[in-house]
Amino acid sequence: MTTSAEIVILQTKNWINEVVIALNLCPFAAQVVNENRIDYFVASGEDLEQHLHQLADCFAKLDEDTGIETSLIIFPQAYKNFDDYLELLLLANLLLEDLKYSGVYQLASFHPEYLFEGSAEDDASNFTNRSPYPTLHLLRESSIEKAIAHYKNIEDVPNNNIKKLQQIGHPAMQQLLKSILQQE
């Protein structure tokens, strides 16, 4: 792993700790982090086809290693434009289906400029899916189902997150994400 990949992973871990866990945006993240069951993969370059092959490799790695609960594929050099990222996400979901992983794995998406359809760019709720780098999050469906079964009122999580982030505000969230990108 190159030093730059190490920094990308460190910044991503800091984002998970300082945003996702500290703000409790995902009630299941802390346990997986504490158990060190996340696989981080930093994709290099900007080649879409190569990235889809790497995604397929990450699915295979999850198949082989049940000790890995979830994987993050981070794209520090590519998909800076959100529309380009959405194209990657579309193709990644098609690959998930083509490889017969529907119902086995699920993709969650994160991007520094994430924008929910119909929301304003400065709506703080977009920070539920804003990350330091374009990132695909591979989750095991069975783990999601198990976690949801043991969590009361899971359907309230998205609305609670939106309220929480709107109370914090766009400028504060933007500054927090910026400060994470300055950490080395």
C-alpha positions, 0 to 999 in steps of 0.5 A: 500500500502506498503512503497516499493509499494509507492516508486515504484509508486513514481519512476514511476511517476518521470520517467513519468515526467522526461522522458516521459513528459520532453522529450515530448516522448508522446504528450498526457501524460502531460494532463493525469498526470495534471488531475491525471487520471492515476491508478497505480497498483503495482503487487506483486510476480512473479506468471504469472497467478496471474498477468494475473488475476490482469490485468483482474481486471485492465480492469474491473476497467477501465470499472467501473471508466471512471475517470481513463484515463489510468492504469499502472501495474508495476512489480517490482519483476518479468520479469527482463529478457526481454524475460520473459517480452515479454512472459507476453506481449504476454499472456496479449494481448491474454487475451485482446482478450479473454476478448473481449477488442480488440478495447476497450483497448490497451496495451503499453509495457515498460521495463528497458531493452527494445530492439526494434527488430533489434536495438543494446542494446546501441541504445538510441532509445530503451529508448522510451520504457525503464522504471524503472520497467517492466510495462504494460500500459493500454490505452483506444482506444477511447481516443487514437483515439480522441487525434490522431485526434487533433494532426497534424503529429502524424506519425512523433512522433516516428521518432522525439523521436528516433532523440531526444534520439539519440542526448541525447545519450545512456549514458545520458539516462541510467544515467537518468533512474538510477538516477530515481531508486535512488529516494525515 
